Amino acid sequence: MNPFILLFIRAILGVAIAVVITRMFRGEVSAIYVAGLAVILVGLAYALEYYRKRNKP
């Protein structure tokens, strides 16, 4: 899959999940918290993908 499309999908899903998590734990949706959590989630997705590909024989 094209890396740009993969980034776009991960970013959209990251924002959606960040909104849900922020709403669950804070009770209100703030753009700062959602943006920060979305960046962390997308970064973790790329880190885990790198880790998974690195350990393949």
C-alpha positions in Angstrom: 0.0 0.0 0.0 1.1 3.5 -0.7 2.9 5.0 2.4 0.9 8.3 2.0 -2.4 6.5 2.0 -1.3 4.4 5.0 -0.4 7.6 6.9 -3.8 9.2 6.0 -5.7 6.1 7.3 -3.6 5.9 10.5 -4.1 9.7 11.1 -7.9 9.5 10.6 -8.2 6.4 12.9 -5.8 8.0 15.4 -8.0 11.1 15.6 -11.2 9.1 15.9 -9.8 6.9 18.7 -8.3 9.9 20.4 -11.7 11.6 20.5 -13.3 8.5 22.0 -10.5 8.1 24.6 -10.5 11.8 25.5 -14.3 11.8 25.8 -14.2 8.7 28.1 -11.6 10.0 30.5 -12.0 13.8 30.5 -15.7 14.1 29.8 -15.1 16.8 27.2 -13.3 16.9 23.9 -10.5 19.5 23.8 -8.5 20.0 20.5 -5.2 20.1 22.4 -5.7 16.7 24.1 -7.1 15.1 21.0 -4.2 16.3 18.8 -1.6 15.2 21.4 -3.1 11.8 21.9 -3.6 11.3 18.1 0.1 12.1 17.5 1.1 9.6 20.2 -1.2 6.9 18.7 0.1 7.3 15.2 3.7 7.4 16.4 3.1 4.2 18.3 1.6 2.6 15.2 4.8 3.4 13.2 7.1 2.3 16.1 5.3 -1.1 16.4 5.4 -1.6 12.7 9.2 -0.9 12.7 9.7 -3.2 15.6 7.7 -6.0 13.9 9.6 -5.7 10.6 12.9 -5.5 12.3 12.5 -8.9 14.1 11.4 -10.9 11.0 14.1 -13.3 9.9 
